């Protein structure tokens, strides 16, 4: 097994120190595995897709405009 060193914020380190019964390396290992599995799934989906990066960016722009339009109208109806 390979060792990896992680940097954590001081506040998180304090919480970790208050709970020495927790195997923090195991918590980190499981979290990394979970994230890696999601990446692998996305890679499999992307490898089968005919959608190109340029197309995905354009779709993202359209979605963002529609969402901001929808929530912008909702905000106008409120007295902020």
N, C-alpha and C positions, 0 to 999 in steps of 0.2 A: 504494500500500500504506500502511496505517496503522501508526504506531509505538505500541507498548505498553511500558510500563516495569514490570518485575517486581522484587519484593523477594525475596531469597533469604537463608537463614540464612548466617551467617559461615562455618560449616564447609563448606557447599556451595560458597560462593564460593572458598574455598581450593582445593578440588578443581578447580573450573573454571579457576582461575589456573594450576594445574599442567599443564593440558592446553589450551594456546592453539591447538593444531592443530585443535581441534573447533570447528565453527561452532555455538555454543550457541544462537544465535537460531533456527537451523534445527531443532535438537533440540527446542526449545520449541514452534516452529510445528507440527512433526509431532505432538508429544504433544497439543497443543491440538486439532488436526484429528481425531486419533483419538478423543479424548473427545467432541468435537462430533458426530462420526458416530454414536457410541453414543447420545448424547442424541437425535439425529434419529430413529434407529431406535425408541427408546423412545417418542418422541412419536407416531410413526406407529402403533405398536402400541396406545398408550393412546387415540388418536383413534378407533380401531375398536372399542374395548372398551366393554361396557355396565356394567362394574364401576365403581362410584362410590368416591370417596375413603373414605367411611364404611365401605363393605364391605371395602376393602383393609386398612384399619386393623384391623378386626375379625379378618380372616383372619391378619394379622400377629401379633396377640395370641395366637390359637390356636396358630399355629406356634411362637411363642416359648415358650409354656407346655409344649408337647409336647417341644420340644428340651431345655428346662431340666429337665423331668421325666426324660427319657431319660439325660442326662448326670449328673443328680443321683443317679440310681440306680446308674450306673456308678461314680461317685465313692464311694458308700457301700460298694461291694464292695472298694475298695482301702483299705489302711491308710495314711491320709494323716498 
